Amino acid sequence: MRWILSLTLQALAIITAGYLFDGFYIESFWIAILAAVILTLLNAIIKPILVILTLPITILTLGLFMFIINAITLMLAQAIIGSGFVIESFGLAILASIVISFINMVLQKGLNDK
């Protein structure tokens, strides 16, 4: 049950990013749920590999390179989903990943407090 709630909150964060940025398009709530599932899978499988491979640059940038890694996973999710989920540029993916990460952090904090 908690996993479903977490996915729903992540989908809401993705939809919010879609409303904030013009080049970020999400077709429907179900596409956002699919994007949340794919992002969860990518964060579990691909992201640890990227973190290990880019550890020196992440240390040099004091962790700021993690935003690039988050943008890469967001772009991979967009490539997997296809036409219902569009991010026009990599810079926009970085901004959207920052917004999605912040919203997820706030919502998960509220979820963990209850």
N, C-alpha and C positions, 0 to 999 in steps of 0.2 A: 504494500500500500504506500509506503514511504517513497519507494522508487517511482511509482506513478505520479505522485505529487511532485517529486523533484523534476521529473521530465516535463510536467505541465508548467512548472515555474520557469524552467529553462525555455520552453516554447514561448511563454509570455515575454521573456527577456528578448528573444529573437524577434518577435512581433514588434516590440517596443523599438528595437534598433531599426526595424523596417520603417516605422513611422518617423523616426528622427532623421534618416538620411534618404536623399532622393535616389541615389543609385543603388540602394539596397531594397530589393523587391521580394516579398514573400506572398505567394498566391492565396493561401488559406491557412486556417488554424491546423488542419491536418498535415499540410506540408511543413508547418512549424514543428509539429510533433515528430514527424519523420526526420527533420533536421536535428531536433534534440536527441533522438535515438542515435542517429549517425554520428553526431558530435560526441555523444557519450562513448560510443564504440571507438571512435578515433582517439579520444582522450585516453582511453584505456589501453589501446594497442600501439598507435603510431606516436603519440606525444612523448611517452617515456624514451623511445628510441631517438627522437629528435632532441630531447633534452640532453641525453648522454652524448650525442654527437656534437652538440653545440655548447657543451659545458664551459670550455675556455672563454668563448665570447660572451656567454651569459654572466660569467664571473667578472669579466672586464667591464661589462656594462651595468654591473650591480643589479642584475636580474631584469633589466629593461628589455632584453632580447626575448624574454618570455612572451611579450606582446606580439613579436614577429611569429613565434611558434604558434600562438593562438590564432593569428591571422592565417597561417598556412593551413591549420586544421579546418578553419572556417571555409577557406577556399577549396579544400579537398571535399568537404561536405557539399559545397555548392556544385562541384564537378560530378559528384556521385548522384545527387538528386536531379539535376538537369534544369528544365525550363521553369519549374515552379518556384525556384529559389535562385535569384540572380544578384550577384555582387559585381558591380561594374569595374572596380579597380582594386589593386592590392592596398593602396593607401586607405581606401574606404573600408577594406576588410580589417585593417589595423584599428581604425576608429571604431568600427562595429564590435570588434573583439574586446576593446576596452570597455565599451558600454555594456555589452553582454556580460562580461566578467564582473563589472561593478554591480549590475542589477542582480546577477546570480548570488554574489556575495551577500548583498543586503537581504535578499529573499531567503537564502539558506540560513542566515543568522537568525532571522525571525522564525524559521521552521525549527531550528535547533533549540531555541529558547522555550518553545512550547512543550 
